[in-house]
Amino acid sequence: MTRRQALVFALAICGNPELLFLDEPTVGMDVEARRLFWQTVRDLAAAGRSILLTTHYLEEADALANRVVVINRGRIIADGRPDDIKAHAAGRQITCRSRLTHEALSALPGVTRVDTQSDGVRLMTADAEATARALLLQDATVAGLEIRSAGLEEAFLALTNADTANQAVA
């Protein structure tokens, strides 16, 4: 955190405000400063302060927010807890190394998208368990299997892409 950023933040909280507006507060911060800032924001929220944060760093929103509002082209397209938005909009993802073809992977139950990566594939899926079971049955050589929830970034992209497509049709 630069001295200027630290001074501006200190001035913002010195009056112990009940509502704090933070607009892209961590731009230019190094990793350590960003983590310290996040902890300070969490502490303020735990003390009962309301904090409105605008950010393009979706990792930051996911780490700090108990409510996220996604705006696309000036319209609210999602509003809720980060976990709910991620689960509803993006499902889960499976990464692995597999011998199956792109077409075979696309045909697995629940798969909504297949991305080829330098070290394997990433499957976006609406039903990770069914996808994983079918994957393991069809390819006994699967390696590096990892299942995780999609991040807020994937959810944001899914929501805004779907909204933009709907706007183009309407």
BELCOR-V989793 format. One line per field, one symbol per residue. ss: DSSP state (~ for helix, > for strand, _ for the rest). phi: phi as a letter, one per 30 degrees, with the letter a starting at -180 (. if undefined). burial: I if it has 9 or more other C-alpha atoms within 8 Angstrom, else O. A space follows every 10 residues. Layout:
ss=???
phi=???
burial=???
This chain:
ss=__~~~~~~~~ ~~~_____>> >>>_______ ~~~~~~~~~~ ~~~~~~___> >>>>___~~~ ~~~~___>>> >>__>>>>>> _~~~~~~~~~ _>>>>>>___ _~~~~~____ >>>>>>>__> >>>>>__~~~ ~~~~~~~~__ __>>>>>>>_ _~~~~~~~~~ ~~~~~~~~~_
phi=.ddddddddd ddcddhddbb cbchdceidd eddddddedd dddddddjdc bcccacdddd dddcdcabcc cbhicdcaal deddddddcb ibbbcacbdd deddddddei dcabcdbdck bbccbdbedd ddededddbd cebidbcbdd dddddedddd dddddddddd
burial=IOOOOIOOOO OIIOOOIOOI OIOIOOOOIO OOIIOOIIOO IIOIIOOOIO IOIOIOOIIO IIOIIOOIII IIOOOIIIII IIOOIIIOII IIIIIIIIOO OOOOIIOIOI IIOIOOOOOI IIIIIIIIOI IIOIIIOOIO OIOOIOIOII IIIIIIOIII OOIOOOOOOO
